[in-house]
Amino acid sequence: MKVRVDITLKPGVLDPQGEAVRHALGALGFDGVQGVRQGKVIELDLATEDADLAKTQAAQMAEKLLSNQVIENFTVTVI
């Protein structure tokens, strides 16, 4: 079963990479971009056909390793 974990910075956490992308977009002529937040996408291929189990396992992985719970949020989607 394939699962996607989307990891984003929590609101209020500074995102210097996102700010660099916003600035670069402006320099390339893409005016009007007021903000950019950068995150991570991790796709997992788990050895189960149970969607609920896959989602639970992926959430545990995100809590323990894939994300920094202090500054990041995550969502898990079965794909």
Steps between C-alpha positions, in 0.01 A plus 500: 500500500638839405479783751601865466619706797486878445713695746471876538631757742260608770352850463730761647819300442742691280562342160825637354490256205147609413606864522795433268266336248258797523785740436631295206153484344479879518841530337375275217208732435229317693359803676226470757632198691442615856619192683653156452511219755719203419435150627579136438309214339594144588342205321508163671419160353384289795454123505133505594169519317319642804459876440436580866809309611712666233381844609566421865849367428589801285379738772718321755798526264434872453476557875817306582730579207368672191391831654615732777191525721622826654496700175317283243152363433428198287209337321477141381313401184448150361560518124 
